[in-house]
Structure formats: structure tokens, C-alpha cells
């Protein structure tokens, strides 16, 4: 079974930004594109896939973030502005352009969750975002 981290950001996590975040946080992993270049697999020298990054998607309706992540506890990056969708009273969420990026983690690999957490927070720092950690969404 896998788990998912989600980064919601104000700026697009473009290819250069994603590569910089990977080099800074998971330099020990190898990278390959899969699924017609819509996914990045991060894997060990033994070929074992630990993390899978989906390409970031522009959120067309910001209110959908509120609906899909209702009750989620958000992990903010110190010194980085949190998107208004996560900070009631800080602005109009519908006025912000948001990007959604998922990082899937294979379970049973001891370091994978810690690597995903570091990578997602690095992406959030670089793209003005916040991280939704798996298991934190409240019913």
C-alpha cells in the first residue's frame, strides 16, 4: 500500500524547481520519466521505486481544494506564505492561482516517508505552498 503527500502552491513547480528540490533533498535516488512523461519515479540503485511524483496540475476551481481537503491538517513551511485556501481571513482563495502536485510513497520502505516529507516541504518552500501529509485528513 502507498501513501500520498500533496503540495498546494501559489507558483507552478516547474521542471527546474522540481529538479532543484530533488537534488537538495533526495540526491541518493535516481530519476526516470514514465507514463508518457507524466510521472517521475525516484528509485534506488537496486531499481526499487520509492517515490512517484505526478506532474503539477493547475487547479481550475480553487474551492475544489477546500472541498477535497476539508479538515486536512496542513504543514506550513516557516517563512512561506500559506495559500489563502488554508488560511481563512488572509485573502480571497478564488483570486489565487493554485497548483496541485501529488507525491506517492511506497509503503514498507523505511526512508521513503521521510524522503517524501523533505521533498514536499522543499517544493512548498520554492513555490510558496503548503503540504498535506497523509493520514491527516479528518472525516
Secondary structure as UniProt FT lines:
FT   STRAND          2..9
FT   HELIX           15..25
FT   TURN            27..28
FT   STRAND          30..34
FT   TURN            35..38
FT   STRAND          39..43
FT   TURN            45..46
FT   STRAND          49..54
FT   STRAND          57..59
FT   HELIX           63..68
FT   TURN            69..71
FT   STRAND          72..76
FT   TURN            78..79
FT   HELIX           84..86
FT   TURN            88..89
FT   HELIX           93..95
FT   STRAND          98..106
FT   TURN            107..108
FT   TURN            110..111
FT   HELIX           112..127
FT   STRAND          129..137
//
